[in-house]
Amino acid sequence: MAEQPSQPAPIEAGEEQEELEEEEEFAELEPDLKGLVEYVARALVDKPTAVKVDEVQDGNTTVYELEVDEEDIGKVIGRQGRVVRGLRALVKAAATRKGTRVDLDVV
């Protein structure tokens, strides 16, 4: 005899209200992309006070320009660009959640 899939339990009014409140709180948590880039870059470099991130609008894309000390550029870029590629992926993933398009440039 085959078992029939069980029906989900009906949601009570209190539970439904709780779920809606949680969704509203979650929606308010928009990622601070500029802060994210700055935080990660400062963790990578030897001179964190020299890290500067500028936000520039380019059409429908936001470009974050990361500026670090000359001696720290290699640490931000990494071997064959792996570190900066990972940082770009992180920022783009956070931006997708926010619903925007971003790019990251090291200047």
C-alpha positions as CSV (number, residue, x, y, z in Angstrom):
1,M,0.0,0.0,0.0
2,A,1.4,3.4,-1.0
3,E,1.4,6.2,1.6
4,Q,-0.1,9.4,0.6
5,P,1.9,12.6,1.3
6,S,0.8,14.3,4.5
7,Q,-0.9,17.7,4.2
8,P,1.0,20.6,5.8
9,A,-0.4,21.7,9.2
10,P,-2.7,24.7,8.9
11,I,-1.0,27.9,10.0
12,E,-2.6,29.7,12.9
13,A,-3.1,33.5,12.8
14,G,-0.4,34.1,15.4
15,E,2.2,32.1,13.5
16,E,1.3,33.8,10.2
17,Q,1.8,37.3,11.8
18,E,5.1,36.1,13.2
19,E,6.4,35.0,9.8
20,L,5.3,38.3,8.2
21,E,7.2,40.3,10.9
22,E,10.3,38.2,10.3
23,E,10.1,38.8,6.6
24,E,9.8,42.6,7.1
25,E,12.8,42.6,9.4
26,F,14.8,40.6,6.9
27,A,13.8,43.0,4.1
28,E,15.1,45.9,6.1
29,L,18.6,44.4,6.3
30,E,20.0,45.8,3.1
31,P,23.7,44.9,2.7
32,D,26.1,47.8,3.0
33,L,28.3,47.0,0.0
34,K,30.7,49.9,0.4
35,G,31.3,48.9,4.0
36,L,31.7,45.2,3.0
37,V,34.4,46.1,0.4
38,E,36.2,48.4,2.9
39,Y,36.0,45.8,5.7
40,V,37.5,42.9,3.7
41,A,40.2,45.2,2.1
42,R,41.3,46.4,5.5
43,A,41.6,42.8,6.7
44,L,43.9,42.0,3.7
45,V,46.4,44.9,3.7
46,D,49.3,46.0,6.0
47,K,48.2,49.6,6.0
48,P,44.4,49.6,6.7
49,T,44.2,53.3,7.2
50,A,45.2,53.8,3.6
51,V,42.1,51.9,2.3
52,K,39.5,54.1,0.6
53,V,36.4,53.1,-1.2
54,D,34.5,55.4,-3.5
55,E,31.0,54.7,-4.9
56,V,30.4,55.9,-8.4
57,Q,27.1,55.5,-10.4
58,D,27.7,54.4,-14.0
59,G,24.2,54.1,-15.6
60,N,22.3,51.4,-13.8
61,T,25.6,49.9,-12.3
62,T,27.3,51.0,-9.1
63,V,31.1,50.9,-9.3
64,Y,33.1,50.7,-6.2
65,E,36.6,52.0,-6.6
66,L,39.0,50.5,-4.1
67,E,42.1,52.5,-3.4
68,V,44.9,51.0,-1.2
69,D,48.6,51.9,-0.5
70,E,51.0,51.1,-3.4
71,E,52.7,48.4,-1.3
72,D,49.4,46.6,-0.7
73,I,48.0,46.4,-4.2
74,G,49.5,42.9,-4.7
75,K,47.7,41.7,-1.5
76,V,44.4,42.9,-2.8
77,I,44.8,41.5,-6.3
78,G,46.4,38.2,-5.2
79,R,48.1,35.7,-7.4
80,Q,46.6,35.7,-10.9
81,G,43.9,38.0,-9.5
82,R,42.3,35.4,-7.3
83,V,41.7,37.6,-4.3
84,V,40.1,40.4,-6.2
85,R,38.0,37.9,-8.2
86,G,36.8,36.5,-4.9
87,L,36.0,39.9,-3.5
88,R,34.1,40.8,-6.7
89,A,32.1,37.6,-6.4
90,L,31.2,38.4,-2.8
91,V,30.1,41.9,-3.6
92,K,28.1,40.8,-6.6
93,A,26.4,38.1,-4.6
94,A,25.4,40.7,-1.9
95,A,24.2,43.1,-4.6
96,T,22.1,40.4,-6.2
97,R,20.3,40.0,-2.9
98,K,19.8,43.8,-2.9
99,G,18.6,43.8,-6.5
100,T,21.3,46.0,-7.9
101,R,24.3,45.6,-10.3
102,V,27.8,46.4,-9.1
103,D,31.4,46.2,-10.2
104,L,34.6,46.5,-8.2
105,D,37.7,48.3,-9.5
106,V,41.1,48.5,-7.8
107,V,42.7,51.9,-8.5
